[in-house]
Amino acid sequence: MSTATTAPARERTAKSVASGETGRSGGPGGRGPDGSTGSTDTPKATPSQALLRYRGLSKILLLAVAAAVLVPIAGATWGSGTWPGALSVDLSEPLGKVSDWIIDNRDSHPLFLYFFGHISNAVVMSVRAVYVVLLTLGWTGVTAGVTLVAWRVAGRRVAVVALLSFALSGLLGMWVPTMQTLALMIVSVLASVVVGALLGLAGGLSDRMFRLLRPVLDTMQVMPAFAYLLPVVLIFGLGVPAALLTTVVYAAPPMARLTALGLRGADPGVLEAVSSLGATGRQRLLTARLPLARRELLLGLNQTIMMALSMAVIACMIGAGGLGDRVYQALASVDVGAALAAAIPIVLLAIVMDRMTAAAGGADRPARTKPRPGSADGPRLLRGWRGWAGVAVVTAALALVGRLTGSTVWPSGWVVEIAPPVNDFKEWMVDHLYSGVPVVGGTADWAANFTSWVLDPLRDGLTALPWWGALLIVAALAWLIGTWRTALTAVLALAAIGVLGVWKPSMDTFSQVIAALVATLIVGVGVGILASGSERFERLLRPVLDVMQTMPQFVYLIPVVALFAVGRAPAVAAAVVYALPAVIRITTQGLRRVDPAAMESARSLGATRWQILRQVQLPLARPSLLLAVNQGVVLILAVVVIGGLVGGGALGYDVVTGLATGDLDLGLVAGVAIVCLGLTLDRVTQPTERRARKGA
């Protein structure tokens, strides 16, 4: 008898390992507790009975019956074209009254004087205090302090990266703007982490709170910053408070989502063991849930830092200053070189903060019983409280030396200009790649083909679809994946777009989001699978992802537009570049967290690497993969407004125009429509918790 395992058998074995099956009666090889084979003669169902048992078909049949009754009535009453005007509501008058009331009462109403006023003062004092400390330390103290702290918590390599990063910021002539941005980011990240962790804690410990928080987090992250910049500026005015609030609203949701995911994904066996020992709910949280969710918490912190720094340019538009203001001024004069010189320190700040925070939690260090000198745990002098005291003493000493030499900021004689060669390279790319490239054609041809073959058919198809047809498709998809509540939420969100009177531009935006999401998932999941199987590849990929996620979109929009011309194609490209890092990171993390015992069982039974991936890793990593889809959706929608600046049109253009003209009605309505699109896509792509547990 041959011991070789055929490919179909190995595939069935891997699938059974992923689902936890060992036999038809629960015993090995299908044997029951008494050792019998456990076979039973159950009557076979007829084809009609089998179809009726399929829940999805019954849902479709019920929805078809409802549509057969309601669609003719709706078509006869309101027509079958785009969204009927009779079902739309004009919000220009009430929103105009709200804007006027805020302007008239901002300096006298108790709500502004004793609530928003105190928040604004607290933010200004916090940021100013951090900035004063940085200026007091000077460039020598800040550089030495960050380097030593990096050495203390992350080891020599990260310390060298920190040293080179701050030195490069000075060499580029961006020391003072870097300190301004660093002060704002420190306070913003701390506030975002606190808000996100509290929300994630509530959602992770309560199913009801998790369901309530999902639309709130979706709104916070999907609502374009440009849409709520105008009401925030109306309330707080131009300056640091408005910039910090905008950053927190955008950067806190990833921390909340990943905290909730980590707490809800804790091993039930460990929790049961802790409970059996008499631990209280608080003790279970502190000793079991939070330690088990450490990786998700660190990933949430990483995403919060990246997103906070990515808001640096947008925040500068309402008075934040710093590096973002330098980027914006350079791009206003179409100076890509100067914009890059200000953008590089933003990326370097993100890399340093990411490495230090990850290493502080032990995410990047292998477990060792005895640390080696010079390892990530640092040399003997830098361990324990003596290490922190040494860091403080050396930092203060070098800061004092810098002040005594009269050099508290980076010396101007040490600045290197990179703008001219960067601008020359951009011009060379435009001259040689835009058109006339043999065989493959130029970038302009690629953009035109993508627009005519992909974006135009999608837009025309969605626009020509009857309004009731779009509602039915969304209802069917959401109900198949989730419950009737999921379907109702998706349908109401899509219907709200029509009620707001922006149905046609929303369908145009919808087509761009779908195209960008498909491209992001194809590339992101594929790269995430490769990174999960190779630690070396992940280490090489990590700085690339940092650059992609933290490089302000405004910086690479100019070369993208120069290469692809103005239109919807560069808007989609910008969205894909921005959403890819989160999808790759979450996919990699989810596949890495798959139970090694399940993979080893499948491997010992002869399953190939492809079968283990398809039948074990991907099914067991399903929650993380669904979270990657969700993050891809919200990040793409967040860049829709940026796309509107480069020819994307539709809702993104309306948001930008509303902000530029102070039209609260135009900008806010378009922003709310983008949120409704996000809710619709979220419900269509995210199964409910009950369905996810069943493995549907």
C-alpha positions as semicolon CSV with decimal commas, in nm:
position;residue;x (nm);y (nm);z (nm)
1;M;0,000;0,000;0,000
2;S;0,149;0,333;-0,107
3;T;0,214;0,596;0,161
4;A;0,213;0,883;-0,086
5;T;-0,063;1,135;-0,038
6;T;-0,238;1,254;-0,349
7;A;-0,294;1,625;-0,409
8;P;-0,674;1,609;-0,358
9;A;-0,624;1,416;-0,035
10;R;-0,371;1,666;0,091
11;E;-0,609;1,947;0,005
12;R;-0,891;1,781;0,198
13;T;-0,654;1,725;0,489
14;A;-0,546;2,089;0,496
15;K;-0,906;2,203;0,478
16;S;-1,003;1,977;0,767
17;V;-0,717;2,115;0,975
18;A;-0,831;2,471;0,904
19;S;-1,189;2,396;1,004
20;G;-1,092;2,181;1,305
21;E;-1,252;1,864;1,171
22;T;-1,109;1,521;1,247
23;G;-1,389;1,298;1,139
24;R;-1,760;1,279;1,083
25;S;-1,824;1,176;1,444
26;G;-1,558;1,395;1,605
27;G;-1,299;1,120;1,657
28;P;-0,986;1,051;1,456
29;G;-1,055;0,894;1,125
30;G;-1,430;0,930;1,175
31;R;-1,453;0,688;1,472
32;G;-1,685;0,754;1,762
33;P;-1,603;0,742;2,131
34;D;-1,663;0,368;2,140
35;G;-1,425;0,305;1,854
36;S;-1,696;0,242;1,595
37;T;-1,685;0,407;1,258
38;G;-1,981;0,626;1,349
39;S;-2,144;0,597;1,009
40;T;-2,517;0,660;1,001
41;D;-2,769;0,609;0,729
42;T;-2,917;0,953;0,687
43;P;-3,170;1,002;0,408
44;K;-3,037;1,202;0,116
45;A;-3,209;1,533;0,052
46;T;-3,374;1,597;-0,280
47;P;-3,229;1,874;-0,501
48;S;-3,516;2,110;-0,413
49;Q;-3,471;2,047;-0,041
50;A;-3,096;2,104;-0,070
51;L;-3,158;2,437;-0,244
52;L;-3,407;2,548;0,020
53;R;-3,154;2,465;0,292
54;Y;-2,909;2,709;0,136
55;R;-2,968;3,029;0,333
56;G;-2,833;3,257;0,063
57;L;-3,087;3,132;-0,190
58;S;-3,375;3,183;0,049
59;K;-3,260;3,541;0,107
60;I;-3,242;3,606;-0,266
61;L;-3,588;3,458;-0,321
62;L;-3,737;3,671;-0,044
63;L;-3,568;3,983;-0,181
64;A;-3,692;3,899;-0,534
65;V;-4,050;3,872;-0,408
66;A;-4,022;4,208;-0,231
67;A;-3,870;4,365;-0,542
68;A;-4,147;4,226;-0,764
69;V;-4,399;4,409;-0,547
70;L;-4,216;4,733;-0,471
71;V;-4,021;4,807;-0,790
72;P;-4,325;4,858;-1,017
73;I;-4,478;5,090;-0,758
74;A;-4,155;5,289;-0,721
75;G;-4,101;5,304;-1,097
76;A;-4,455;5,426;-1,163
77;T;-4,431;5,689;-0,891
78;W;-4,077;5,829;-0,932
79;G;-3,941;5,681;-1,257
80;S;-3,656;5,440;-1,327
81;G;-3,366;5,667;-1,418
82;T;-3,126;5,837;-1,179
83;W;-3,236;5,933;-0,832
84;P;-3,571;6,120;-0,855
85;G;-3,566;6,485;-0,758
86;A;-3,887;6,443;-0,558
87;L;-3,693;6,233;-0,304
88;S;-3,408;6,485;-0,263
89;V;-3,373;6,746;0,011
90;D;-3,212;7,089;-0,023
91;L;-2,989;7,155;0,281
92;S;-2,839;7,485;0,168
93;E;-3,071;7,702;0,382
94;P;-3,033;7,518;0,717
95;L;-2,657;7,475;0,674
96;G;-2,628;7,844;0,590
97;K;-2,813;7,933;0,910
98;V;-2,579;7,709;1,112
99;S;-2,274;7,877;0,961
100;D;-2,413;8,223;1,033
101;W;-2,497;8,129;1,395
102;I;-2,144;8,001;1,459
103;I;-1,990;8,317;1,320
104;D;-2,222;8,544;1,521
105;N;-2,182;8,360;1,855
106;R;-1,821;8,240;1,842
107;D;-1,695;8,521;2,066
108;S;-1,983;8,541;2,313
109;H;-2,172;8,214;2,358
110;P;-2,085;8,010;2,674
111;L;-2,038;7,696;2,463
112;F;-1,745;7,857;2,285
113;L;-1,610;8,047;2,585
114;Y;-1,615;7,769;2,845
115;F;-1,595;7,447;2,641
116;F;-1,429;7,492;2,304
117;G;-1,221;7,775;2,447
118;H;-1,073;7,555;2,721
119;I;-1,000;7,278;2,471
120;S;-0,824;7,526;2,244
121;N;-0,616;7,669;2,527
122;A;-0,514;7,322;2,650
123;V;-0,402;7,221;2,301
124;V;-0,203;7,541;2,248
125;M;-0,032;7,513;2,586
126;S;0,058;7,147;2,534
127;V;0,208;7,197;2,188
128;R;0,387;7,513;2,295
129;A;0,536;7,340;2,599
130;V;0,675;7,056;2,388
131;Y;0,809;7,303;2,130
132;V;0,982;7,513;2,398
133;V;1,148;7,200;2,539
134;L;1,276;7,108;2,192
135;L;1,411;7,458;2,130
136;T;1,574;7,463;2,475
137;L;1,755;7,138;2,405
138;G;1,881;7,274;2,073
139;W;1,987;7,064;1,779
140;T;2,263;6,896;1,976
141;G;2,037;6,801;2,267
142;V;1,746;6,681;2,052
143;T;1,968;6,475;1,825
144;A;2,157;6,322;2,117
145;G;1,843;6,261;2,320
146;V;1,653;6,088;2,040
147;T;1,959;5,882;1,945
148;L;2,019;5,765;2,302
149;V;1,653;5,685;2,362
150;A;1,649;5,487;2,037
151;W;1,961;5,300;2,152
152;R;1,801;5,241;2,491
153;V;1,478;5,088;2,360
154;A;1,566;4,958;2,012
155;G;1,939;4,901;1,979
156;R;2,225;5,030;1,768
157;R;2,063;5,009;1,425
158;V;1,762;5,220;1,515
159;A;1,991;5,462;1,702
160;V;2,196;5,511;1,385
161;V;1,876;5,562;1,185
162;A;1,760;5,826;1,435
163;L;2,094;6,004;1,428
164;L;2,106;6,012;1,048
165;S;1,740;6,116;1,022
166;F;1,775;6,424;1,241
167;A;2,110;6,510;1,086
168;L;1,954;6,488;0,739
169;S;1,668;6,713;0,846
170;G;1,925;6,974;0,942
171;L;2,129;6,927;0,626
172;L;1,816;6,990;0,419
173;G;1,762;7,321;0,601
174;M;1,443;7,202;0,775
175;W;1,546;7,195;1,141
176;V;1,304;7,456;1,278
177;P;1,003;7,330;1,073
178;T;1,089;6,976;1,184
179;M;1,076;7,080;1,550
180;Q;0,740;7,253;1,492
181;T;0,597;6,942;1,328
182;L;0,750;6,712;1,593
183;A;0,589;6,911;1,874
184;L;0,247;6,898;1,707
185;M;0,284;6,527;1,621
186;I;0,386;6,425;1,974
187;V;0,071;6,581;2,120
188;S;-0,148;6,462;1,830
189;V;-0,027;6,102;1,850
190;L;-0,069;6,090;2,227
191;A;-0,423;6,225;2,200
192;S;-0,506;5,990;1,911
193;V;-0,370;5,687;2,098
194;V;-0,566;5,771;2,413
195;V;-0,892;5,830;2,223
196;G;-0,842;5,527;1,998
197;A;-0,744;5,295;2,282
198;L;-1,048;5,394;2,490
199;L;-1,283;5,343;2,196
200;G;-1,116;5,012;2,106
201;L;-1,134;4,897;2,467
202;A;-1,508;4,964;2,475
203;G;-1,562;4,790;2,141
204;G;-1,340;4,495;2,227
205;L;-1,519;4,416;2,552
206;S;-1,879;4,468;2,439
207;D;-2,049;4,337;2,124
208;R;-2,316;4,604;2,144
209;M;-2,061;4,882;2,179
210;F;-1,862;4,735;1,890
211;R;-2,168;4,754;1,666
212;L;-2,234;5,111;1,776
213;L;-1,873;5,219;1,725
214;R;-1,834;5,079;1,373
215;P;-2,031;5,357;1,197
216;V;-1,867;5,618;1,421
217;L;-1,517;5,498;1,329
218;D;-1,617;5,471;0,964
219;T;-1,736;5,831;0,970
220;M;-1,422;5,955;1,148
221;Q;-1,188;5,788;0,901
222;V;-1,386;5,814;0,576
223;M;-1,498;6,174;0,613
224;P;-1,238;6,368;0,411
225;A;-1,038;6,611;0,618
226;F;-1,126;6,888;0,372
227;A;-1,496;6,831;0,448
228;Y;-1,469;6,899;0,820
229;L;-1,189;7,155;0,795
230;L;-1,448;7,427;0,732
231;P;-1,670;7,359;1,040
232;V;-1,360;7,303;1,255
233;V;-1,215;7,636;1,142
234;L;-1,552;7,803;1,205
235;I;-1,544;7,679;1,565
236;F;-1,174;7,701;1,658
237;G;-1,041;7,944;1,401
238;L;-0,712;7,906;1,215
239;G;-0,427;7,762;1,418
240;V;-0,292;7,466;1,610
241;P;-0,618;7,356;1,786
242;A;-0,803;7,306;1,458
243;A;-0,504;7,123;1,309
244;L;-0,470;6,890;1,609
245;L;-0,843;6,810;1,620
246;T;-0,840;6,731;1,250
247;T;-0,542;6,501;1,297
248;V;-0,698;6,317;1,593
249;V;-1,024;6,256;1,407
250;Y;-0,831;6,100;1,120
251;A;-0,559;5,912;1,312
252;A;-0,754;5,765;1,608
253;P;-0,975;5,509;1,419
254;P;-0,692;5,265;1,327
255;M;-0,591;5,245;1,693
256;A;-0,952;5,184;1,793
257;R;-1,013;4,919;1,525
258;L;-0,697;4,722;1,591
259;T;-0,738;4,744;1,968
260;A;-1,089;4,603;1,936
261;L;-0,966;4,335;1,694
262;G;-0,690;4,226;1,933
263;L;-0,918;4,211;2,236
264;R;-1,192;4,024;2,051
265;G;-0,943;3,781;1,899
266;A;-0,789;3,671;2,228
267;D;-0,753;3,294;2,270
268;P;-1,071;3,170;2,445
269;G;-0,876;2,886;2,607
270;V;-0,640;3,129;2,781
271;L;-0,929;3,347;2,896
272;E;-1,112;3,042;3,028
273;A;-0,801;2,929;3,216
274;V;-0,759;3,274;3,374
275;S;-1,127;3,282;3,471
276;S;-1,105;2,936;3,628
277;L;-0,834;3,069;3,860
278;G;-1,078;3,323;4,002
279;A;-0,955;3,632;3,818
280;T;-1,187;3,931;3,807
281;G;-1,283;4,107;3,485
282;R;-1,017;4,373;3,540
283;Q;-0,752;4,110;3,609
284;R;-0,850;3,917;3,295
285;L;-0,812;4,237;3,095
286;L;-0,472;4,332;3,239
287;T;-0,316;3,985;3,258
288;A;-0,463;3,810;2,955
289;R;-0,650;4,020;2,699
290;L;-0,408;4,311;2,668
291;P;-0,090;4,097;2,660
292;L;-0,247;3,870;2,397
293;A;-0,343;4,177;2,191
294;R;0,006;4,328;2,205
295;R;0,078;4,287;1,835
296;E;-0,251;4,451;1,734
297;L;-0,192;4,734;1,979
298;L;0,154;4,799;1,836
299;L;0,022;4,782;1,481
300;G;-0,249;5,030;1,579
301;L;0,014;5,263;1,724
302;N;0,214;5,229;1,405
303;Q;-0,085;5,315;1,186
304;T;-0,177;5,608;1,409
305;I;0,172;5,755;1,379
306;M;0,173;5,712;1,002
307;M;-0,168;5,870;0,955
308;A;-0,096;6,158;1,191
309;L;0,219;6,245;0,998
310;S;0,035;6,209;0,667
311;M;-0,196;6,489;0,784
312;A;0,095;6,733;0,825
313;V;0,036;6,903;0,489
314;I;-0,342;6,922;0,519
315;A;-0,310;7,058;0,874
316;C;-0,082;7,335;0,749
317;M;-0,370;7,470;0,541
318;I;-0,542;7,579;0,862
319;G;-0,240;7,727;1,035
320;A;-0,041;7,432;1,171
321;G;0,288;7,551;1,021
322;G;0,595;7,329;1,026
323;L;0,706;7,098;0,747
324;G;0,359;7,080;0,597
325;D;0,357;7,454;0,539
326;R;0,691;7,431;0,358
327;V;0,556;7,153;0,137
328;Y;0,240;7,347;0,055
329;Q;0,431;7,666;-0,029
330;A;0,671;7,478;-0,254
331;L;0,393;7,303;-0,441
332;A;0,207;7,630;-0,488
333;S;0,506;7,742;-0,695
334;V;0,539;7,396;-0,862
335;D;0,879;7,344;-0,702
336;V;0,902;6,965;-0,660
337;G;1,258;6,983;-0,527
338;A;1,174;7,218;-0,242
339;A;0,863;7,015;-0,163
340;L;1,071;6,695;-0,148
341;A;1,323;6,862;0,083
342;A;1,040;6,932;0,328
343;A;0,872;6,595;0,277
344;I;1,181;6,384;0,349
345;P;1,194;6,488;0,718
346;I;0,827;6,390;0,752
347;V;0,911;6,041;0,627
348;L;1,219;6,020;0,850
349;L;1,017;6,123;1,154
350;A;0,767;5,849;1,078
351;I;1,039;5,585;1,041
352;V;1,214;5,681;1,366
353;M;0,892;5,699;1,569
354;D;0,772;5,371;1,418
355;R;1,093;5,182;1,496
356;M;1,119;5,317;1,848
357;T;0,757;5,250;1,948
358;A;0,760;4,903;1,794
359;A;1,083;4,806;1,967
360;A;0,961;4,950;2,299
361;G;0,687;4,690;2,298
362;G;0,918;4,409;2,189
363;A;0,755;4,361;1,847
364;D;1,083;4,363;1,658
365;R;1,294;4,163;1,901
366;P;1,319;3,789;1,933
367;A;1,265;3,654;2,281
368;R;1,588;3,600;2,468
369;T;1,648;3,476;2,814
370;K;1,975;3,668;2,836
371;P;2,029;3,982;2,625
372;R;2,355;4,021;2,442
373;P;2,563;4,336;2,479
374;G;2,475;4,580;2,204
375;S;2,152;4,399;2,124
376;A;1,809;4,559;2,112
377;D;1,812;4,554;2,491
378;G;2,116;4,779;2,490
379;P;2,453;4,757;2,666
380;R;2,481;4,725;3,042
381;L;2,517;5,100;3,101
382;L;2,187;5,166;2,924
383;R;1,977;4,909;3,109
384;G;1,749;4,981;3,405
385;W;1,687;5,315;3,572
386;R;2,056;5,396;3,550
387;G;2,024;5,384;3,173
388;W;1,746;5,643;3,168
389;A;1,939;5,860;3,409
390;G;2,244;5,835;3,183
391;V;2,037;5,932;2,881
392;A;1,904;6,239;3,061
393;V;2,250;6,346;3,182
394;V;2,420;6,308;2,843
395;T;2,132;6,484;2,665
396;A;2,143;6,777;2,909
397;A;2,521;6,800;2,881
398;L;2,519;6,810;2,501
399;A;2,230;7,058;2,502
400;L;2,433;7,283;2,734
401;V;2,735;7,254;2,507
402;G;2,523;7,356;2,211
403;R;2,385;7,661;2,392
404;L;2,731;7,767;2,514
405;T;2,859;7,756;2,156
406;G;2,566;7,976;2,052
407;S;2,416;7,720;1,814
408;T;2,067;7,618;1,924
409;V;1,947;7,559;1,568
410;W;2,121;7,378;1,286
411;P;2,408;7,590;1,141
412;S;2,311;7,749;0,811
413;G;2,653;7,673;0,668
414;W;2,581;7,300;0,688
415;V;2,271;7,312;0,462
416;V;2,270;7,124;0,130
417;E;2,038;7,227;-0,156
418;I;1,866;6,936;-0,334
419;A;1,592;7,126;-0,516
420;P;1,775;7,197;-0,847
421;P;1,878;6,837;-0,927
422;V;1,535;6,703;-0,826
423;N;1,358;6,950;-1,054
424;D;1,596;6,862;-1,338
425;F;1,521;6,490;-1,293
426;K;1,146;6,558;-1,297
427;E;1,182;6,745;-1,624
428;W;1,386;6,458;-1,772
429;M;1,113;6,209;-1,679
430;V;0,849;6,422;-1,842
431;D;1,055;6,465;-2,159
432;H;1,137;6,095;-2,201
433;L;0,845;5,900;-2,049
434;Y;0,532;6,102;-2,118
435;S;0,492;5,986;-2,477
436;G;0,678;5,826;-2,765
437;V;0,829;5,535;-2,571
438;P;0,886;5,247;-2,818
439;V;0,665;4,936;-2,788
440;V;0,510;5,010;-2,448
441;G;0,398;5,364;-2,523
442;G;0,420;5,659;-2,285
443;T;0,261;5,715;-1,947
444;A;-0,001;5,937;-2,109
445;D;-0,112;5,639;-2,322
446;W;-0,135;5,417;-2,013
447;A;-0,351;5,672;-1,834
448;A;-0,576;5,717;-2,136
449;N;-0,621;5,341;-2,181
450;F;-0,696;5,287;-1,812
451;T;-0,954;5,563;-1,823
452;S;-1,125;5,442;-2,141
453;W;-1,112;5,068;-2,067
454;V;-1,178;5,064;-1,692
455;L;-1,298;5,391;-1,542
456;D;-1,536;5,502;-1,817
457;P;-1,725;5,169;-1,842
458;L;-1,755;5,152;-1,463
459;R;-1,884;5,508;-1,438
460;D;-2,124;5,474;-1,731
461;G;-2,258;5,144;-1,597
462;L;-2,319;5,280;-1,247
463;T;-2,472;5,602;-1,377
464;A;-2,705;5,419;-1,619
465;L;-2,817;5,176;-1,348
466;P;-3,170;5,258;-1,222
467;W;-3,170;5,397;-0,871
468;W;-3,383;5,112;-0,743
469;G;-3,153;4,863;-0,918
470;A;-2,852;5,001;-0,730
471;L;-3,041;4,969;-0,400
472;L;-3,140;4,610;-0,479
473;I;-2,783;4,507;-0,568
474;V;-2,646;4,659;-0,248
475;A;-2,922;4,497;-0,042
476;A;-2,856;4,154;-0,196
477;L;-2,479;4,169;-0,143
478;A;-2,501;4,301;0,212
479;W;-2,771;4,050;0,314
480;L;-2,582;3,756;0,167
481;I;-2,273;3,851;0,364
482;G;-2,445;3,960;0,685
483;T;-2,792;3,999;0,830
484;W;-3,098;4,204;0,743
485;R;-2,963;4,481;0,966
486;T;-2,645;4,491;0,758
487;A;-2,849;4,514;0,439
488;L;-3,074;4,785;0,583
489;T;-2,775;4,997;0,688
490;A;-2,615;4,965;0,344
491;V;-2,938;5,052;0,164
492;L;-3,009;5,352;0,387
493;A;-2,653;5,481;0,342
494;L;-2,682;5,457;-0,036
495;A;-3,029;5,611;-0,033
496;A;-2,898;5,902;0,176
497;I;-2,670;5,994;-0,115
498;G;-2,974;6,036;-0,338
499;V;-3,163;6,229;-0,071
500;L;-2,869;6,472;-0,049
501;G;-2,900;6,533;-0,424
502;V;-2,554;6,412;-0,527
503;W;-2,640;6,077;-0,686
504;K;-2,459;6,125;-1,019
505;P;-2,124;6,256;-0,883
506;S;-2,138;5,983;-0,618
507;M;-2,162;5,713;-0,886
508;D;-1,861;5,870;-1,057
509;T;-1,666;5,858;-0,729
510;F;-1,795;5,504;-0,668
511;S;-1,640;5,386;-0,995
512;Q;-1,300;5,531;-0,904
513;V;-1,313;5,373;-0,558
514;I;-1,400;5,029;-0,697
515;A;-1,115;5,042;-0,951
516;A;-0,865;5,159;-0,688
517;L;-0,984;4,901;-0,434
518;V;-0,948;4,609;-0,675
519;A;-0,597;4,719;-0,772
520;T;-0,502;4,774;-0,407
521;L;-0,627;4,433;-0,294
522;I;-0,461;4,245;-0,582
523;V;-0,122;4,403;-0,515
524;G;-0,153;4,442;-0,137
525;V;-0,270;4,090;-0,052
526;G;-0,014;3,939;-0,290
527;V;0,274;4,136;-0,139
528;G;0,142;4,066;0,212
529;I;0,149;3,691;0,143
530;L;0,509;3,716;0,025
531;A;0,609;3,926;0,326
532;S;0,443;3,685;0,570
533;G;0,660;3,402;0,440
534;S;0,991;3,587;0,447
535;E;1,115;3,799;0,737
536;R;1,401;3,932;0,524
537;F;1,159;4,050;0,256
538;E;0,941;4,214;0,521
539;R;1,241;4,402;0,665
540;L;1,335;4,527;0,318
541;L;0,975;4,623;0,245
542;R;0,913;4,806;0,570
543;P;1,094;5,136;0,493
544;V;0,932;5,140;0,148
545;L;0,589;5,113;0,308
546;D;0,680;5,385;0,555
547;V;0,776;5,618;0,272
548;M;0,459;5,538;0,075
549;Q;0,232;5,599;0,373
550;T;0,398;5,907;0,518
551;M;0,508;6,090;0,205
552;P;0,246;6,367;0,171
553;Q;0,024;6,302;-0,127
554;F;0,077;6,658;-0,246
555;V;0,446;6,583;-0,303
556;Y;0,406;6,302;-0,554
557;L;0,092;6,447;-0,713
558;I;0,295;6,690;-0,923
559;P;0,525;6,427;-1,084
560;V;0,225;6,194;-1,121
561;V;0,026;6,463;-1,297
562;A;0,329;6,554;-1,507
563;L;0,362;6,192;-1,619
564;F;-0,005;6,093;-1,651
565;A;-0,170;6,431;-1,722
566;V;-0,470;6,565;-1,533
567;G;-0,760;6,322;-1,499
568;R;-0,908;6,036;-1,304
569;A;-0,618;5,795;-1,367
570;P;-0,364;5,988;-1,151
571;A;-0,634;6,022;-0,884
572;V;-0,674;5,643;-0,873
573;A;-0,294;5,597;-0,871
574;A;-0,262;5,829;-0,570
575;A;-0,533;5,637;-0,383
576;V;-0,366;5,301;-0,453
577;V;-0,025;5,421;-0,337
578;Y;-0,173;5,559;-0,015
579;A;-0,388;5,254;0,070
580;L;-0,133;4,983;-0,016
581;P;0,084;5,004;0,300
582;A;-0,203;4,943;0,541
583;V;-0,336;4,650;0,335
584;I;0,011;4,491;0,313
585;R;0,085;4,537;0,684
586;I;-0,248;4,399;0,807
587;T;-0,236;4,105;0,564
588;T;0,118;4,018;0,676
589;Q;0,029;4,047;1,042
590;G;-0,285;3,834;1,003
591;L;-0,104;3,553;0,823
592;R;0,178;3,560;1,078
593;R;-0,071;3,515;1,365
594;V;-0,212;3,189;1,230
595;D;-0,175;2,907;1,484
596;P;0,158;2,731;1,409
597;A;0,010;2,402;1,531
598;A;-0,252;2,406;1,256
599;M;0,012;2,472;0,990
600;E;0,243;2,204;1,129
601;S;-0,041;1,951;1,132
602;A;-0,121;2,020;0,769
603;R;0,248;2,007;0,676
604;S;0,301;1,674;0,855
605;L;0,008;1,525;0,663
606;G;0,167;1,608;0,329
607;A;0,001;1,938;0,236
608;T;0,201;2,155;-0,001
609;R;0,291;2,517;0,073
610;W;0,020;2,642;-0,163
611;Q;-0,241;2,416;0,000
612;I;-0,138;2,532;0,348
613;L;-0,174;2,893;0,238
614;R;-0,509;2,846;0,065
615;Q;-0,671;2,598;0,302
616;V;-0,519;2,690;0,640
617;Q;-0,360;3,036;0,657
618;L;-0,610;3,236;0,455
619;P;-0,922;3,089;0,625
620;L;-0,775;3,131;0,973
621;A;-0,657;3,485;0,893
622;R;-0,999;3,582;0,763
623;P;-1,072;3,853;1,027
624;S;-0,744;4,029;0,950
625;L;-0,800;4,002;0,575
626;L;-1,146;4,153;0,611
627;L;-0,995;4,431;0,820
628;A;-0,744;4,489;0,538
629;V;-1,032;4,527;0,292
630;N;-1,203;4,769;0,529
631;Q;-0,890;4,979;0,574
632;G;-0,835;4,979;0,199
633;V;-1,184;5,118;0,146
634;V;-1,157;5,395;0,402
635;L;-0,806;5,501;0,297
636;I;-0,903;5,516;-0,069
637;L;-1,205;5,726;0,017
638;A;-0,984;5,952;0,226
639;V;-0,776;6,032;-0,084
640;V;-1,080;6,100;-0,301
641;V;-1,052;6,470;-0,221
642;I;-0,683;6,475;-0,313
643;G;-0,785;6,312;-0,640
644;G;-1,031;6,593;-0,697
645;L;-0,737;6,834;-0,706
646;V;-0,579;6,652;-1,001
647;G;-0,882;6,597;-1,220
648;G;-1,070;6,326;-1,032
649;G;-1,379;6,545;-1,027
650;A;-1,705;6,425;-0,871
651;L;-1,739;6,446;-0,492
652;G;-1,372;6,523;-0,429
653;Y;-1,391;6,836;-0,643
654;D;-1,709;6,949;-0,464
655;V;-1,539;6,914;-0,123
656;V;-1,236;7,118;-0,232
657;T;-1,454;7,384;-0,393
658;G;-1,670;7,411;-0,082
659;L;-1,362;7,461;0,137
660;A;-1,208;7,716;-0,101
661;T;-1,527;7,923;-0,129
662;G;-1,648;7,879;0,230
663;D;-1,963;7,705;0,104
664;L;-2,062;7,480;0,394
665;D;-2,350;7,332;0,195
666;L;-2,141;7,218;-0,105
667;G;-1,840;7,091;0,090
668;L;-2,019;6,927;0,381
669;V;-2,285;6,757;0,168
670;A;-2,018;6,610;-0,059
671;G;-1,821;6,495;0,247
672;V;-2,128;6,329;0,398
673;A;-2,191;6,156;0,064
674;I;-1,836;6,015;0,074
675;V;-1,907;5,884;0,425
676;C;-2,226;5,718;0,300
677;L;-2,029;5,553;0,021
678;G;-1,785;5,427;0,282
679;L;-2,063;5,283;0,497
680;T;-2,215;5,111;0,196
681;L;-1,886;4,953;0,092
682;D;-1,809;4,857;0,451
683;R;-2,136;4,670;0,495
684;V;-2,102;4,502;0,156
685;T;-1,747;4,383;0,228
686;Q;-1,760;4,316;0,604
687;P;-1,962;4,019;0,736
688;T;-2,120;4,045;1,078
689;E;-1,951;3,890;1,378
690;R;-2,211;3,612;1,394
691;R;-2,149;3,516;1,031
692;A;-1,772;3,535;1,074
693;R;-1,781;3,290;1,364
694;K;-1,972;3,043;1,150
695;G;-1,704;3,070;0,886
696;A;-1,952;3,172;0,622
